[in-house]
Amino acid sequence: MLVDGDAGRLKTEADEPGWEVDPDDEWGVAVIATVGRQLKLRREAVGMRAADFGKAVG
């Protein structure tokens, strides 16, 4: 992994080209929103805060 000097964070595969969702792509936006909702529901079901989940997944 590399460190992004401007943002002060680690660069990951998600920073690579191809991970962006075109805002005009309604299906892509819907998929991302659905995944986010499911993660939140499961995280909350086990009593985990968002910050704790972030640390757990790196």
C-alpha atoms as a printed R data frame, in Angstrom:
   type eleno elety resid chain resno       x      y       z
1  ATOM     1    CA   MET     A     1   0.000  0.000   0.000
2  ATOM     2    CA   LEU     A     2   1.042  3.558  -0.626
3  ATOM     3    CA   VAL     A     3   0.318  6.622   1.466
4  ATOM     4    CA   ASP     A     4  -1.638  9.414  -0.174
5  ATOM     5    CA   GLY     A     5   0.275 12.500   1.000
6  ATOM     6    CA   ASP     A     6  -2.532 14.987   0.294
7  ATOM     7    CA   ALA     A     7  -5.224 13.078   2.157
8  ATOM     8    CA   GLY     A     8  -2.916 11.483   4.762
9  ATOM     9    CA   ARG     A     9  -4.435  8.054   4.275
10 ATOM    10    CA   LEU     A    10  -3.421  4.705   2.849
11 ATOM    11    CA   LYS     A    11  -4.154  4.054  -0.802
12 ATOM    12    CA   THR     A    12  -6.011  0.821  -1.471
13 ATOM    13    CA   GLU     A    13  -7.461 -1.010  -4.441
14 ATOM    14    CA   ALA     A    14 -10.584  1.130  -4.037
15 ATOM    15    CA   ASP     A    15  -8.478  4.145  -5.019
16 ATOM    16    CA   GLU     A    16  -7.653  2.550  -8.365
17 ATOM    17    CA   PRO     A    17  -9.545  3.449 -11.551
18 ATOM    18    CA   GLY     A    18 -12.734  1.515 -12.081
19 ATOM    19    CA   TRP     A    19 -14.237  1.912  -8.620
20 ATOM    20    CA   GLU     A    20 -16.093  5.131  -9.387
21 ATOM    21    CA   VAL     A    21 -19.841  4.971  -9.928
22 ATOM    22    CA   ASP     A    22 -21.209  7.311 -12.564
23 ATOM    23    CA   PRO     A    23 -23.932  9.386 -10.844
24 ATOM    24    CA   ASP     A    24 -26.032  9.037 -14.014
25 ATOM    25    CA   ASP     A    25 -25.876  5.217 -13.770
26 ATOM    26    CA   GLU     A    26 -29.063  4.581 -11.799
27 ATOM    27    CA   TRP     A    27 -28.371  0.838 -11.463
28 ATOM    28    CA   GLY     A    28 -24.849  1.418 -10.150
29 ATOM    29    CA   VAL     A    29 -26.043  3.994  -7.643
30 ATOM    30    CA   ALA     A    30 -28.844  1.647  -6.534
31 ATOM    31    CA   VAL     A    31 -26.405 -1.226  -5.994
32 ATOM    32    CA   ILE     A    32 -24.055  0.927  -3.919
33 ATOM    33    CA   ALA     A    33 -26.970  2.274  -1.854
34 ATOM    34    CA   THR     A    34 -28.318 -1.250  -1.267
35 ATOM    35    CA   VAL     A    35 -24.949 -2.603  -0.166
36 ATOM    36    CA   GLY     A    36 -24.531  0.364   2.183
37 ATOM    37    CA   ARG     A    37 -27.950 -0.207   3.743
38 ATOM    38    CA   GLN     A    38 -27.260 -3.921   4.226
39 ATOM    39    CA   LEU     A    39 -23.899 -3.250   5.860
40 ATOM    40    CA   LYS     A    40 -25.483 -0.709   8.195
41 ATOM    41    CA   LEU     A    41 -28.325 -3.070   9.158
42 ATOM    42    CA   ARG     A    42 -25.938 -5.933   9.916
43 ATOM    43    CA   ARG     A    43 -23.507 -3.655  11.768
44 ATOM    44    CA   GLU     A    44 -26.296 -2.255  13.926
45 ATOM    45    CA   ALA     A    45 -27.726 -5.752  14.537
46 ATOM    46    CA   VAL     A    46 -24.529 -6.729  16.342
47 ATOM    47    CA   GLY     A    47 -24.337 -3.403  18.189
48 ATOM    48    CA   MET     A    48 -21.291 -2.095  16.328
49 ATOM    49    CA   ARG     A    49 -20.702  1.604  15.793
50 ATOM    50    CA   ALA     A    50 -19.584  2.854  12.365
51 ATOM    51    CA   ALA     A    51 -16.118  3.764  13.676
52 ATOM    52    CA   ASP     A    52 -15.692  0.289  15.166
53 ATOM    53    CA   PHE     A    53 -16.758 -1.312  11.905
54 ATOM    54    CA   GLY     A    54 -14.270  0.824  10.006
55 ATOM    55    CA   LYS     A    55 -11.466 -0.303  12.267
56 ATOM    56    CA   ALA     A    56 -12.546 -3.936  11.985
57 ATOM    57    CA   VAL     A    57 -12.461 -3.938   8.192
58 ATOM    58    CA   GLY     A    58  -9.361 -1.791   7.924
